[in-house]
Amino acid sequence: MVRLITPLRMHYEDSYAKAFPFDKLVEGMLNPRMIEDTVNMMLEAIKKEKKVAITINNRAGGNGPLIAQQIAKRFLDLYG
């Protein structure tokens, strides 16, 4: 299980206020390493023939579905 929620060293209230109304990615909020780390965990799960579930909260960078698209694109760029 991978959970992408509040950025490191950012309080819940601050991340909520910065991301609201959750309709776009917020510049400087989403750590690019989060994308890479998630893709690497996905690859490891595949290699080990395990399932992986990824939960993405809007507070991770402004908009969960857009973050998911970035993860999918990066995964396909590297391994597709």
mmJSON file of the N, C-alpha and C atoms, coordinates in Angstrom:
{"data_MODEL":{"atom_site":{
"group_PDB":["ATOM","ATOM","ATOM","ATOM","ATOM","ATOM","ATOM","ATOM","ATOM","ATOM","ATOM","ATOM","ATOM","ATOM","ATOM","ATOM","ATOM","ATOM","ATOM","ATOM","ATOM","ATOM","ATOM","ATOM","ATOM","ATOM","ATOM","ATOM","ATOM","ATOM","ATOM","ATOM","ATOM","ATOM","ATOM","ATOM","ATOM","ATOM","ATOM","ATOM","ATOM","ATOM","ATOM","ATOM","ATOM","ATOM","ATOM","ATOM","ATOM","ATOM","ATOM","ATOM","ATOM","ATOM","ATOM","ATOM","ATOM","ATOM","ATOM","ATOM","ATOM","ATOM","ATOM","ATOM","ATOM","ATOM","ATOM","ATOM","ATOM","ATOM","ATOM","ATOM","ATOM","ATOM","ATOM","ATOM","ATOM","ATOM","ATOM","ATOM","ATOM","ATOM","ATOM","ATOM","ATOM","ATOM","ATOM","ATOM","ATOM","ATOM","ATOM","ATOM","ATOM","ATOM","ATOM","ATOM","ATOM","ATOM","ATOM","ATOM","ATOM","ATOM","ATOM","ATOM","ATOM","ATOM","ATOM","ATOM","ATOM","ATOM","ATOM","ATOM","ATOM","ATOM","ATOM","ATOM","ATOM","ATOM","ATOM","ATOM","ATOM","ATOM","ATOM","ATOM","ATOM","ATOM","ATOM","ATOM","ATOM","ATOM","ATOM","ATOM","ATOM","ATOM","ATOM","ATOM","ATOM","ATOM","ATOM","ATOM","ATOM","ATOM","ATOM","ATOM","ATOM","ATOM","ATOM","ATOM","ATOM","ATOM","ATOM","ATOM","ATOM","ATOM","ATOM","ATOM","ATOM","ATOM","ATOM","ATOM","ATOM","ATOM","ATOM","ATOM","ATOM","ATOM","ATOM","ATOM","ATOM","ATOM","ATOM","ATOM","ATOM","ATOM","ATOM","ATOM","ATOM","ATOM","ATOM","ATOM","ATOM","ATOM","ATOM","ATOM","ATOM","ATOM","ATOM","ATOM","ATOM","ATOM","ATOM","ATOM","ATOM","ATOM","ATOM","ATOM","ATOM","ATOM","ATOM","ATOM","ATOM","ATOM","ATOM","ATOM","ATOM","ATOM","ATOM","ATOM","ATOM","ATOM","ATOM","ATOM","ATOM","ATOM","ATOM","ATOM","ATOM","ATOM","ATOM","ATOM","ATOM","ATOM","ATOM","ATOM","ATOM","ATOM","ATOM","ATOM","ATOM","ATOM","ATOM","ATOM","ATOM","ATOM","ATOM","ATOM","ATOM","ATOM","ATOM","ATOM"],
"id":[1,2,3,4,5,6,7,8,9,10,11,12,13,14,15,16,17,18,19,20,21,22,23,24,25,26,27,28,29,30,31,32,33,34,35,36,37,38,39,40,41,42,43,44,45,46,47,48,49,50,51,52,53,54,55,56,57,58,59,60,61,62,63,64,65,66,67,68,69,70,71,72,73,74,75,76,77,78,79,80,81,82,83,84,85,86,87,88,89,90,91,92,93,94,95,96,97,98,99,100,101,102,103,104,105,106,107,108,109,110,111,112,113,114,115,116,117,118,119,120,121,122,123,124,125,126,127,128,129,130,131,132,133,134,135,136,137,138,139,140,141,142,143,144,145,146,147,148,149,150,151,152,153,154,155,156,157,158,159,160,161,162,163,164,165,166,167,168,169,170,171,172,173,174,175,176,177,178,179,180,181,182,183,184,185,186,187,188,189,190,191,192,193,194,195,196,197,198,199,200,201,202,203,204,205,206,207,208,209,210,211,212,213,214,215,216,217,218,219,220,221,222,223,224,225,226,227,228,229,230,231,232,233,234,235,236,237,238,239,240],
"type_symbol":["N","C","C","N","C","C","N","C","C","N","C","C","N","C","C","N","C","C","N","C","C","N","C","C","N","C","C","N","C","C","N","C","C","N","C","C","N","C","C","N","C","C","N","C","C","N","C","C","N","C","C","N","C","C","N","C","C","N","C","C","N","C","C","N","C","C","N","C","C","N","C","C","N","C","C","N","C","C","N","C","C","N","C","C","N","C","C","N","C","C","N","C","C","N","C","C","N","C","C","N","C","C","N","C","C","N","C","C","N","C","C","N","C","C","N","C","C","N","C","C","N","C","C","N","C","C","N","C","C","N","C","C","N","C","C","N","C","C","N","C","C","N","C","C","N","C","C","N","C","C","N","C","C","N","C","C","N","C","C","N","C","C","N","C","C","N","C","C","N","C","C","N","C","C","N","C","C","N","C","C","N","C","C","N","C","C","N","C","C","N","C","C","N","C","C","N","C","C","N","C","C","N","C","C","N","C","C","N","C","C","N","C","C","N","C","C","N","C","C","N","C","C","N","C","C","N","C","C","N","C","C","N","C","C","N","C","C","N","C","C"],
"label_atom_id":["N","CA","C","N","CA","C","N","CA","C","N","CA","C","N","CA","C","N","CA","C","N","CA","C","N","CA","C","N","CA","C","N","CA","C","N","CA","C","N","CA","C","N","CA","C","N","CA","C","N","CA","C","N","CA","C","N","CA","C","N","CA","C","N","CA","C","N","CA","C","N","CA","C","N","CA","C","N","CA","C","N","CA","C","N","CA","C","N","CA","C","N","CA","C","N","CA","C","N","CA","C","N","CA","C","N","CA","C","N","CA","C","N","CA","C","N","CA","C","N","CA","C","N","CA","C","N","CA","C","N","CA","C","N","CA","C","N","CA","C","N","CA","C","N","CA","C","N","CA","C","N","CA","C","N","CA","C","N","CA","C","N","CA","C","N","CA","C","N","CA","C","N","CA","C","N","CA","C","N","CA","C","N","CA","C","N","CA","C","N","CA","C","N","CA","C","N","CA","C","N","CA","C","N","CA","C","N","CA","C","N","CA","C","N","CA","C","N","CA","C","N","CA","C","N","CA","C","N","CA","C","N","CA","C","N","CA","C","N","CA","C","N","CA","C","N","CA","C","N","CA","C","N","CA","C","N","CA","C","N","CA","C","N","CA","C","N","CA","C","N","CA","C","N","CA","C","N","CA","C"],
"label_alt_id":[null,null,null,null,null,null,null,null,null,null,null,null,null,null,null,null,null,null,null,null,null,null,null,null,null,null,null,null,null,null,null,null,null,null,null,null,null,null,null,null,null,null,null,null,null,null,null,null,null,null,null,null,null,null,null,null,null,null,null,null,null,null,null,null,null,null,null,null,null,null,null,null,null,null,null,null,null,null,null,null,null,null,null,null,null,null,null,null,null,null,null,null,null,null,null,null,null,null,null,null,null,null,null,null,null,null,null,null,null,null,null,null,null,null,null,null,null,null,null,null,null,null,null,null,null,null,null,null,null,null,null,null,null,null,null,null,null,null,null,null,null,null,null,null,null,null,null,null,null,null,null,null,null,null,null,null,null,null,null,null,null,null,null,null,null,null,null,null,null,null,null,null,null,null,null,null,null,null,null,null,null,null,null,null,null,null,null,null,null,null,null,null,null,null,null,null,null,null,null,null,null,null,null,null,null,null,null,null,null,null,null,null,null,null,null,null,null,null,null,null,null,null,null,null,null,null,null,null,null,null,null,null,null,null,null,null,null,null,null,null],
"label_comp_id":["MET","MET","MET","VAL","VAL","VAL","ARG","ARG","ARG","LEU","LEU","LEU","ILE","ILE","ILE","THR","THR","THR","PRO","PRO","PRO","LEU","LEU","LEU","ARG","ARG","ARG","MET","MET","MET","HIS","HIS","HIS","TYR","TYR","TYR","GLU","GLU","GLU","ASP","ASP","ASP","SER","SER","SER","TYR","TYR","TYR","ALA","ALA","ALA","LYS","LYS","LYS","ALA","ALA","ALA","PHE","PHE","PHE","PRO","PRO","PRO","PHE","PHE","PHE","ASP","ASP","ASP","LYS","LYS","LYS","LEU","LEU","LEU","VAL","VAL","VAL","GLU","GLU","GLU","GLY","GLY","GLY","MET","MET","MET","LEU","LEU","LEU","ASN","ASN","ASN","PRO","PRO","PRO","ARG","ARG","ARG","MET","MET","MET","ILE","ILE","ILE","GLU","GLU","GLU","ASP","ASP","ASP","THR","THR","THR","VAL","VAL","VAL","ASN","ASN","ASN","MET","MET","MET","MET","MET","MET","LEU","LEU","LEU","GLU","GLU","GLU","ALA","ALA","ALA","ILE","ILE","ILE","LYS","LYS","LYS","LYS","LYS","LYS","GLU","GLU","GLU","LYS","LYS","LYS","LYS","LYS","LYS","VAL","VAL","VAL","ALA","ALA","ALA","ILE","ILE","ILE","THR","THR","THR","ILE","ILE","ILE","ASN","ASN","ASN","ASN","ASN","ASN","ARG","ARG","ARG","ALA","ALA","ALA","GLY","GLY","GLY","GLY","GLY","GLY","ASN","ASN","ASN","GLY","GLY","GLY","PRO","PRO","PRO","LEU","LEU","LEU","ILE","ILE","ILE","ALA","ALA","ALA","GLN","GLN","GLN","GLN","GLN","GLN","ILE","ILE","ILE","ALA","ALA","ALA","LYS","LYS","LYS","ARG","ARG","ARG","PHE","PHE","PHE","LEU","LEU","LEU","ASP","ASP","ASP","LEU","LEU","LEU","TYR","TYR","TYR","GLY","GLY","GLY"],
"label_asym_id":["A","A","A","A","A","A","A","A","A","A","A","A","A","A","A","A","A","A","A","A","A","A","A","A","A","A","A","A","A","A","A","A","A","A","A","A","A","A","A","A","A","A","A","A","A","A","A","A","A","A","A","A","A","A","A","A","A","A","A","A","A","A","A","A","A","A","A","A","A","A","A","A","A","A","A","A","A","A","A","A","A","A","A","A","A","A","A","A","A","A","A","A","A","A","A","A","A","A","A","A","A","A","A","A","A","A","A","A","A","A","A","A","A","A","A","A","A","A","A","A","A","A","A","A","A","A","A","A","A","A","A","A","A","A","A","A","A","A","A","A","A","A","A","A","A","A","A","A","A","A","A","A","A","A","A","A","A","A","A","A","A","A","A","A","A","A","A","A","A","A","A","A","A","A","A","A","A","A","A","A","A","A","A","A","A","A","A","A","A","A","A","A","A","A","A","A","A","A","A","A","A","A","A","A","A","A","A","A","A","A","A","A","A","A","A","A","A","A","A","A","A","A","A","A","A","A","A","A","A","A","A","A","A","A","A","A","A","A","A","A"],
"label_entity_id":["1","1","1","1","1","1","1","1","1","1","1","1","1","1","1","1","1","1","1","1","1","1","1","1","1","1","1","1","1","1","1","1","1","1","1","1","1","1","1","1","1","1","1","1","1","1","1","1","1","1","1","1","1","1","1","1","1","1","1","1","1","1","1","1","1","1","1","1","1","1","1","1","1","1","1","1","1","1","1","1","1","1","1","1","1","1","1","1","1","1","1","1","1","1","1","1","1","1","1","1","1","1","1","1","1","1","1","1","1","1","1","1","1","1","1","1","1","1","1","1","1","1","1","1","1","1","1","1","1","1","1","1","1","1","1","1","1","1","1","1","1","1","1","1","1","1","1","1","1","1","1","1","1","1","1","1","1","1","1","1","1","1","1","1","1","1","1","1","1","1","1","1","1","1","1","1","1","1","1","1","1","1","1","1","1","1","1","1","1","1","1","1","1","1","1","1","1","1","1","1","1","1","1","1","1","1","1","1","1","1","1","1","1","1","1","1","1","1","1","1","1","1","1","1","1","1","1","1","1","1","1","1","1","1","1","1","1","1","1","1"],
"label_seq_id":[1,1,1,2,2,2,3,3,3,4,4,4,5,5,5,6,6,6,7,7,7,8,8,8,9,9,9,10,10,10,11,11,11,12,12,12,13,13,13,14,14,14,15,15,15,16,16,16,17,17,17,18,18,18,19,19,19,20,20,20,21,21,21,22,22,22,23,23,23,24,24,24,25,25,25,26,26,26,27,27,27,28,28,28,29,29,29,30,30,30,31,31,31,32,32,32,33,33,33,34,34,34,35,35,35,36,36,36,37,37,37,38,38,38,39,39,39,40,40,40,41,41,41,42,42,42,43,43,43,44,44,44,45,45,45,46,46,46,47,47,47,48,48,48,49,49,49,50,50,50,51,51,51,52,52,52,53,53,53,54,54,54,55,55,55,56,56,56,57,57,57,58,58,58,59,59,59,60,60,60,61,61,61,62,62,62,63,63,63,64,64,64,65,65,65,66,66,66,67,67,67,68,68,68,69,69,69,70,70,70,71,71,71,72,72,72,73,73,73,74,74,74,75,75,75,76,76,76,77,77,77,78,78,78,79,79,79,80,80,80],
"pdbx_PDB_ins_code":[null,null,null,null,null,null,null,null,null,null,null,null,null,null,null,null,null,null,null,null,null,null,null,null,null,null,null,null,null,null,null,null,null,null,null,null,null,null,null,null,null,null,null,null,null,null,null,null,null,null,null,null,null,null,null,null,null,null,null,null,null,null,null,null,null,null,null,null,null,null,null,null,null,null,null,null,null,null,null,null,null,null,null,null,null,null,null,null,null,null,null,null,null,null,null,null,null,null,null,null,null,null,null,null,null,null,null,null,null,null,null,null,null,null,null,null,null,null,null,null,null,null,null,null,null,null,null,null,null,null,null,null,null,null,null,null,null,null,null,null,null,null,null,null,null,null,null,null,null,null,null,null,null,null,null,null,null,null,null,null,null,null,null,null,null,null,null,null,null,null,null,null,null,null,null,null,null,null,null,null,null,null,null,null,null,null,null,null,null,null,null,null,null,null,null,null,null,null,null,null,null,null,null,null,null,null,null,null,null,null,null,null,null,null,null,null,null,null,null,null,null,null,null,null,null,null,null,null,null,null,null,null,null,null,null,null,null,null,null,null],
"Cartn_x":[0.847,0.0,0.89,0.657,1.375,0.353,0.621,-0.277,0.479,0.015,0.585,-0.383,0.055,-0.847,-0.148,-0.042,0.524,2.03,2.558,4.005,4.805,6.035,6.92,7.064,7.089,7.296,6.237,5.045,3.945,2.767,2.202,1.057,-0.184,-1.063,-2.312,-3.054,-3.233,-4.004,-3.355,-2.025,-1.318,-1.456,-1.344,-1.465,-2.885,-3.857,-5.249,-5.47,-5.028,-5.226,-4.507,-3.326,-2.553,-3.17,-3.714,-4.247,-5.687,-6.467,-7.875,-7.997,-8.882,-10.021,-9.717,-8.474,-8.076,-8.365,-8.249,-8.58,-7.367,-6.153,-4.931,-3.743,-2.629,-1.4,-0.891,-0.381,0.109,1.629,2.141,3.581,4.328,5.374,6.196,5.651,4.475,3.872,4.199,4.152,4.396,5.894,6.438,7.85,8.042,8.871,9.075,9.583,10.288,10.78,9.617,8.486,7.308,6.869,6.945,6.577,7.555,8.846,9.879,9.811,9.668,9.607,8.396,7.274,6.062,6.24,6.81,7.062,8.023,9.051,9.995,9.33,8.439,7.715,6.794,6.188,5.339,6.165,7.332,8.194,8.615,8.987,9.38,8.224,7.037,5.87,5.655,5.811,5.642,6.703,7.947,9.036,8.78,8.188,7.926,6.545,5.877,4.54,3.567,3.631,2.756,1.835,0.739,-0.181,0.23,-0.019,0.244,-0.984,-1.356,-2.459,-1.872,-2.281,-1.77,-2.951,-2.886,-3.905,-3.271,-3.913,-3.358,-4.363,-3.932,-4.775,-4.506,-5.538,-5.371,-4.303,-4.14,-3.178,-1.722,-1.493,-0.125,0.469,-0.376,0.148,-0.91,-2.144,-3.191,-4.354,-4.067,-5.136,-4.713,-5.357,-5.008,-5.035,-6.083,-6.112,-4.966,-4.582,-3.463,-2.133,-2.003,-0.8,-0.757,-1.897,-1.97,-1.562,-1.967,-1.576,-0.069,0.556,2.013,2.714,2.203,2.785,2.654,1.481,1.249,2.147,2.258,3.099,4.549,5.041,6.433,6.669,5.752,5.866,5.931,5.044,5.033,6.261,6.742,7.971,9.162,9.22,10.362,10.215,8.99,8.816,7.747,7.151,6.033,6.394],
"Cartn_y":[-1.175,0.0,1.235,2.118,3.39,4.494,5.38,6.518,7.812,8.586,9.91,10.923,11.579,12.524,13.861,14.333,15.653,15.651,16.667,16.726,16.744,16.244,16.239,17.635,17.659,18.898,19.971,19.54,20.478,20.004,20.879,20.532,20.315,19.474,19.159,20.433,21.332,22.556,23.393,23.463,24.245,23.602,22.283,21.605,21.734,21.644,21.794,23.191,24.204,25.588,25.862,25.304,25.536,24.821,23.626,22.824,23.183,23.687,24.001,24.993,24.814,23.89,22.569,22.152,20.825,20.628,21.688,21.602,21.674,21.732,21.808,21.399,21.119,20.888,22.235,22.259,23.498,23.509,24.524,24.635,24.614,23.814,23.729,22.822,22.291,21.452,19.97,19.517,18.11,17.878,17.019,16.677,15.678,16.013,15.094,13.727,13.674,12.393,11.463,12.051,11.255,10.437,11.02,10.327,9.181,9.5,8.492,7.344,7.668,6.63,5.723,6.315,5.524,4.588,5.099,4.272,3.132,3.425,2.379,1.313,1.719,0.741,-0.114,0.499,-0.257,-1.322,-0.928,-1.866,-3.02,-2.729,-3.782,-4.753,-4.22,-5.083,-6.0,-5.455,-6.258,-7.353,-6.992,-7.976,-9.118,-8.791,-9.795,-10.441,-10.092,-10.602,-10.327,-9.109,-8.66,-7.571,-7.419,-6.319,-5.104,-3.948,-2.699,-1.809,-1.17,-0.204,1.161,2.139,3.503,4.417,5.095,6.07,7.449,8.331,9.671,10.697,11.474,12.526,13.835,14.639,15.949,16.787,16.606,17.411,17.081,15.992,15.621,16.603,17.312,18.243,19.105,18.987,19.842,19.117,17.987,17.269,15.811,14.91,13.5,12.882,13.093,12.497,12.986,14.243,14.744,14.149,13.904,13.239,11.808,11.132,9.765,9.726,10.712,10.783,10.925,11.726,11.881,10.568,9.863,8.568,7.584,7.512,6.592,6.938,8.216,8.637,8.274,8.538,8.219,6.712,5.939,4.489,4.003,4.51,4.091,4.579,5.784,6.296,5.376,4.869,4.044,2.564,2.04,0.602,0.139,1.084,0.729,0.224],
"Cartn_z":[0.0,0.0,0.0,-0.925,-1.003,-0.786,0.168,0.422,0.192,-0.749,-1.006,-0.419,0.645,1.313,1.493,2.691,2.966,2.702,2.004,1.761,3.072,2.974,4.139,4.74,6.047,6.812,6.532,6.13,5.928,6.772,7.553,8.388,7.525,8.033,7.334,6.937,7.889,7.626,6.525,6.533,5.513,4.131,4.084,2.794,2.245,3.119,2.693,2.112,2.854,2.412,1.09,0.941,-0.275,-1.481,-1.264,-2.37,-2.753,-1.81,-2.063,-3.201,-4.162,-4.24,-4.951,-4.981,-5.475,-6.96,-7.739,-9.162,-10.087,-9.501,-10.317,-9.448,-10.105,-9.359,-8.86,-7.658,-7.051,-7.158,-7.826,-8.028,-6.694,-6.635,-5.446,-4.354,-4.546,-3.513,-3.725,-4.947,-5.271,-5.436,-4.603,-4.678,-5.825,-6.837,-7.966,-7.524,-6.42,-5.903,-5.546,-5.159,-4.825,-6.04,-7.213,-8.448,-8.699,-8.643,-8.893,-7.889,-6.614,-5.581,-5.786,-6.151,-6.383,-7.567,-8.644,-9.824,-9.473,-8.698,-8.302,-7.443,-6.552,-5.736,-6.609,-7.611,-8.533,-9.262,-9.733,-10.45,-9.547,-8.315,-7.373,-7.125,-6.989,-6.78,-7.98,-9.159,-10.376,-10.441,-10.147,-10.17,-9.192,-8.064,-7.036,-7.179,-8.277,-8.561,-7.42,-6.909,-5.83,-6.362,-5.693,-6.018,-5.22,-5.784,-5.075,-5.219,-4.135,-4.151,-3.853,-4.62,-4.441,-4.157,-3.035,-2.656,-2.748,-3.495,-3.699,-3.198,-2.23,-1.683,-2.423,-2.584,-3.218,-2.528,-1.227,-0.471,-0.814,-1.545,-1.919,-2.92,-3.631,-4.626,-5.279,-4.831,-5.355,-5.998,-6.696,-7.384,-7.582,-6.868,-6.907,-8.299,-9.1,-10.436,-11.338,-11.214,-12.02,-11.56,-10.267,-9.752,-10.284,-10.28,-10.809,-12.281,-13.043,-14.451,-14.592,-13.733,-13.787,-13.456,-12.459,-12.092,-13.256,-13.846,-14.967,-16.153,-16.459,-17.585,-17.339,-16.143,-15.826,-15.899,-15.371,-15.418,-16.867,-17.698,-19.112,-19.86,-19.526,-20.158,-19.872,-18.66,-18.262,-18.607,-18.471,-18.547,-19.529,-20.254,-21.116,-22.472],
"occupancy":[1.0,1.0,1.0,1.0,1.0,1.0,1.0,1.0,1.0,1.0,1.0,1.0,1.0,1.0,1.0,1.0,1.0,1.0,1.0,1.0,1.0,1.0,1.0,1.0,1.0,1.0,1.0,1.0,1.0,1.0,1.0,1.0,1.0,1.0,1.0,1.0,1.0,1.0,1.0,1.0,1.0,1.0,1.0,1.0,1.0,1.0,1.0,1.0,1.0,1.0,1.0,1.0,1.0,1.0,1.0,1.0,1.0,1.0,1.0,1.0,1.0,1.0,1.0,1.0,1.0,1.0,1.0,1.0,1.0,1.0,1.0,1.0,1.0,1.0,1.0,1.0,1.0,1.0,1.0,1.0,1.0,1.0,1.0,1.0,1.0,1.0,1.0,1.0,1.0,1.0,1.0,1.0,1.0,1.0,1.0,1.0,1.0,1.0,1.0,1.0,1.0,1.0,1.0,1.0,1.0,1.0,1.0,1.0,1.0,1.0,1.0,1.0,1.0,1.0,1.0,1.0,1.0,1.0,1.0,1.0,1.0,1.0,1.0,1.0,1.0,1.0,1.0,1.0,1.0,1.0,1.0,1.0,1.0,1.0,1.0,1.0,1.0,1.0,1.0,1.0,1.0,1.0,1.0,1.0,1.0,1.0,1.0,1.0,1.0,1.0,1.0,1.0,1.0,1.0,1.0,1.0,1.0,1.0,1.0,1.0,1.0,1.0,1.0,1.0,1.0,1.0,1.0,1.0,1.0,1.0,1.0,1.0,1.0,1.0,1.0,1.0,1.0,1.0,1.0,1.0,1.0,1.0,1.0,1.0,1.0,1.0,1.0,1.0,1.0,1.0,1.0,1.0,1.0,1.0,1.0,1.0,1.0,1.0,1.0,1.0,1.0,1.0,1.0,1.0,1.0,1.0,1.0,1.0,1.0,1.0,1.0,1.0,1.0,1.0,1.0,1.0,1.0,1.0,1.0,1.0,1.0,1.0,1.0,1.0,1.0,1.0,1.0,1.0,1.0,1.0,1.0,1.0,1.0,1.0,1.0,1.0,1.0,1.0,1.0,1.0],
"B_iso_or_equiv":[0.0,0.0,0.0,0.0,0.0,0.0,0.0,0.0,0.0,0.0,0.0,0.0,0.0,0.0,0.0,0.0,0.0,0.0,0.0,0.0,0.0,0.0,0.0,0.0,0.0,0.0,0.0,0.0,0.0,0.0,0.0,0.0,0.0,0.0,0.0,0.0,0.0,0.0,0.0,0.0,0.0,0.0,0.0,0.0,0.0,0.0,0.0,0.0,0.0,0.0,0.0,0.0,0.0,0.0,0.0,0.0,0.0,0.0,0.0,0.0,0.0,0.0,0.0,0.0,0.0,0.0,0.0,0.0,0.0,0.0,0.0,0.0,0.0,0.0,0.0,0.0,0.0,0.0,0.0,0.0,0.0,0.0,0.0,0.0,0.0,0.0,0.0,0.0,0.0,0.0,0.0,0.0,0.0,0.0,0.0,0.0,0.0,0.0,0.0,0.0,0.0,0.0,0.0,0.0,0.0,0.0,0.0,0.0,0.0,0.0,0.0,0.0,0.0,0.0,0.0,0.0,0.0,0.0,0.0,0.0,0.0,0.0,0.0,0.0,0.0,0.0,0.0,0.0,0.0,0.0,0.0,0.0,0.0,0.0,0.0,0.0,0.0,0.0,0.0,0.0,0.0,0.0,0.0,0.0,0.0,0.0,0.0,0.0,0.0,0.0,0.0,0.0,0.0,0.0,0.0,0.0,0.0,0.0,0.0,0.0,0.0,0.0,0.0,0.0,0.0,0.0,0.0,0.0,0.0,0.0,0.0,0.0,0.0,0.0,0.0,0.0,0.0,0.0,0.0,0.0,0.0,0.0,0.0,0.0,0.0,0.0,0.0,0.0,0.0,0.0,0.0,0.0,0.0,0.0,0.0,0.0,0.0,0.0,0.0,0.0,0.0,0.0,0.0,0.0,0.0,0.0,0.0,0.0,0.0,0.0,0.0,0.0,0.0,0.0,0.0,0.0,0.0,0.0,0.0,0.0,0.0,0.0,0.0,0.0,0.0,0.0,0.0,0.0,0.0,0.0,0.0,0.0,0.0,0.0,0.0,0.0,0.0,0.0,0.0,0.0],
"pdbx_formal_charge":[null,null,null,null,null,null,null,null,null,null,null,null,null,null,null,null,null,null,null,null,null,null,null,null,null,null,null,null,null,null,null,null,null,null,null,null,null,null,null,null,null,null,null,null,null,null,null,null,null,null,null,null,null,null,null,null,null,null,null,null,null,null,null,null,null,null,null,null,null,null,null,null,null,null,null,null,null,null,null,null,null,null,null,null,null,null,null,null,null,null,null,null,null,null,null,null,null,null,null,null,null,null,null,null,null,null,null,null,null,null,null,null,null,null,null,null,null,null,null,null,null,null,null,null,null,null,null,null,null,null,null,null,null,null,null,null,null,null,null,null,null,null,null,null,null,null,null,null,null,null,null,null,null,null,null,null,null,null,null,null,null,null,null,null,null,null,null,null,null,null,null,null,null,null,null,null,null,null,null,null,null,null,null,null,null,null,null,null,null,null,null,null,null,null,null,null,null,null,null,null,null,null,null,null,null,null,null,null,null,null,null,null,null,null,null,null,null,null,null,null,null,null,null,null,null,null,null,null,null,null,null,null,null,null,null,null,null,null,null,null],
"auth_seq_id":[1,1,1,2,2,2,3,3,3,4,4,4,5,5,5,6,6,6,7,7,7,8,8,8,9,9,9,10,10,10,11,11,11,12,12,12,13,13,13,14,14,14,15,15,15,16,16,16,17,17,17,18,18,18,19,19,19,20,20,20,21,21,21,22,22,22,23,23,23,24,24,24,25,25,25,26,26,26,27,27,27,28,28,28,29,29,29,30,30,30,31,31,31,32,32,32,33,33,33,34,34,34,35,35,35,36,36,36,37,37,37,38,38,38,39,39,39,40,40,40,41,41,41,42,42,42,43,43,43,44,44,44,45,45,45,46,46,46,47,47,47,48,48,48,49,49,49,50,50,50,51,51,51,52,52,52,53,53,53,54,54,54,55,55,55,56,56,56,57,57,57,58,58,58,59,59,59,60,60,60,61,61,61,62,62,62,63,63,63,64,64,64,65,65,65,66,66,66,67,67,67,68,68,68,69,69,69,70,70,70,71,71,71,72,72,72,73,73,73,74,74,74,75,75,75,76,76,76,77,77,77,78,78,78,79,79,79,80,80,80],
"auth_comp_id":["MET","MET","MET","VAL","VAL","VAL","ARG","ARG","ARG","LEU","LEU","LEU","ILE","ILE","ILE","THR","THR","THR","PRO","PRO","PRO","LEU","LEU","LEU","ARG","ARG","ARG","MET","MET","MET","HIS","HIS","HIS","TYR","TYR","TYR","GLU","GLU","GLU","ASP","ASP","ASP","SER","SER","SER","TYR","TYR","TYR","ALA","ALA","ALA","LYS","LYS","LYS","ALA","ALA","ALA","PHE","PHE","PHE","PRO","PRO","PRO","PHE","PHE","PHE","ASP","ASP","ASP","LYS","LYS","LYS","LEU","LEU","LEU","VAL","VAL","VAL","GLU","GLU","GLU","GLY","GLY","GLY","MET","MET","MET","LEU","LEU","LEU","ASN","ASN","ASN","PRO","PRO","PRO","ARG","ARG","ARG","MET","MET","MET","ILE","ILE","ILE","GLU","GLU","GLU","ASP","ASP","ASP","THR","THR","THR","VAL","VAL","VAL","ASN","ASN","ASN","MET","MET","MET","MET","MET","MET","LEU","LEU","LEU","GLU","GLU","GLU","ALA","ALA","ALA","ILE","ILE","ILE","LYS","LYS","LYS","LYS","LYS","LYS","GLU","GLU","GLU","LYS","LYS","LYS","LYS","LYS","LYS","VAL","VAL","VAL","ALA","ALA","ALA","ILE","ILE","ILE","THR","THR","THR","ILE","ILE","ILE","ASN","ASN","ASN","ASN","ASN","ASN","ARG","ARG","ARG","ALA","ALA","ALA","GLY","GLY","GLY","GLY","GLY","GLY","ASN","ASN","ASN","GLY","GLY","GLY","PRO","PRO","PRO","LEU","LEU","LEU","ILE","ILE","ILE","ALA","ALA","ALA","GLN","GLN","GLN","GLN","GLN","GLN","ILE","ILE","ILE","ALA","ALA","ALA","LYS","LYS","LYS","ARG","ARG","ARG","PHE","PHE","PHE","LEU","LEU","LEU","ASP","ASP","ASP","LEU","LEU","LEU","TYR","TYR","TYR","GLY","GLY","GLY"],
"auth_asym_id":["A","A","A","A","A","A","A","A","A","A","A","A","A","A","A","A","A","A","A","A","A","A","A","A","A","A","A","A","A","A","A","A","A","A","A","A","A","A","A","A","A","A","A","A","A","A","A","A","A","A","A","A","A","A","A","A","A","A","A","A","A","A","A","A","A","A","A","A","A","A","A","A","A","A","A","A","A","A","A","A","A","A","A","A","A","A","A","A","A","A","A","A","A","A","A","A","A","A","A","A","A","A","A","A","A","A","A","A","A","A","A","A","A","A","A","A","A","A","A","A","A","A","A","A","A","A","A","A","A","A","A","A","A","A","A","A","A","A","A","A","A","A","A","A","A","A","A","A","A","A","A","A","A","A","A","A","A","A","A","A","A","A","A","A","A","A","A","A","A","A","A","A","A","A","A","A","A","A","A","A","A","A","A","A","A","A","A","A","A","A","A","A","A","A","A","A","A","A","A","A","A","A","A","A","A","A","A","A","A","A","A","A","A","A","A","A","A","A","A","A","A","A","A","A","A","A","A","A","A","A","A","A","A","A","A","A","A","A","A","A"],
"auth_atom_id":["N","CA","C","N","CA","C","N","CA","C","N","CA","C","N","CA","C","N","CA","C","N","CA","C","N","CA","C","N","CA","C","N","CA","C","N","CA","C","N","CA","C","N","CA","C","N","CA","C","N","CA","C","N","CA","C","N","CA","C","N","CA","C","N","CA","C","N","CA","C","N","CA","C","N","CA","C","N","CA","C","N","CA","C","N","CA","C","N","CA","C","N","CA","C","N","CA","C","N","CA","C","N","CA","C","N","CA","C","N","CA","C","N","CA","C","N","CA","C","N","CA","C","N","CA","C","N","CA","C","N","CA","C","N","CA","C","N","CA","C","N","CA","C","N","CA","C","N","CA","C","N","CA","C","N","CA","C","N","CA","C","N","CA","C","N","CA","C","N","CA","C","N","CA","C","N","CA","C","N","CA","C","N","CA","C","N","CA","C","N","CA","C","N","CA","C","N","CA","C","N","CA","C","N","CA","C","N","CA","C","N","CA","C","N","CA","C","N","CA","C","N","CA","C","N","CA","C","N","CA","C","N","CA","C","N","CA","C","N","CA","C","N","CA","C","N","CA","C","N","CA","C","N","CA","C","N","CA","C","N","CA","C","N","CA","C","N","CA","C","N","CA","C","N","CA","C","N","CA","C"],
"pdbx_PDB_model_num":[1,1,1,1,1,1,1,1,1,1,1,1,1,1,1,1,1,1,1,1,1,1,1,1,1,1,1,1,1,1,1,1,1,1,1,1,1,1,1,1,1,1,1,1,1,1,1,1,1,1,1,1,1,1,1,1,1,1,1,1,1,1,1,1,1,1,1,1,1,1,1,1,1,1,1,1,1,1,1,1,1,1,1,1,1,1,1,1,1,1,1,1,1,1,1,1,1,1,1,1,1,1,1,1,1,1,1,1,1,1,1,1,1,1,1,1,1,1,1,1,1,1,1,1,1,1,1,1,1,1,1,1,1,1,1,1,1,1,1,1,1,1,1,1,1,1,1,1,1,1,1,1,1,1,1,1,1,1,1,1,1,1,1,1,1,1,1,1,1,1,1,1,1,1,1,1,1,1,1,1,1,1,1,1,1,1,1,1,1,1,1,1,1,1,1,1,1,1,1,1,1,1,1,1,1,1,1,1,1,1,1,1,1,1,1,1,1,1,1,1,1,1,1,1,1,1,1,1,1,1,1,1,1,1,1,1,1,1,1,1]
}}}
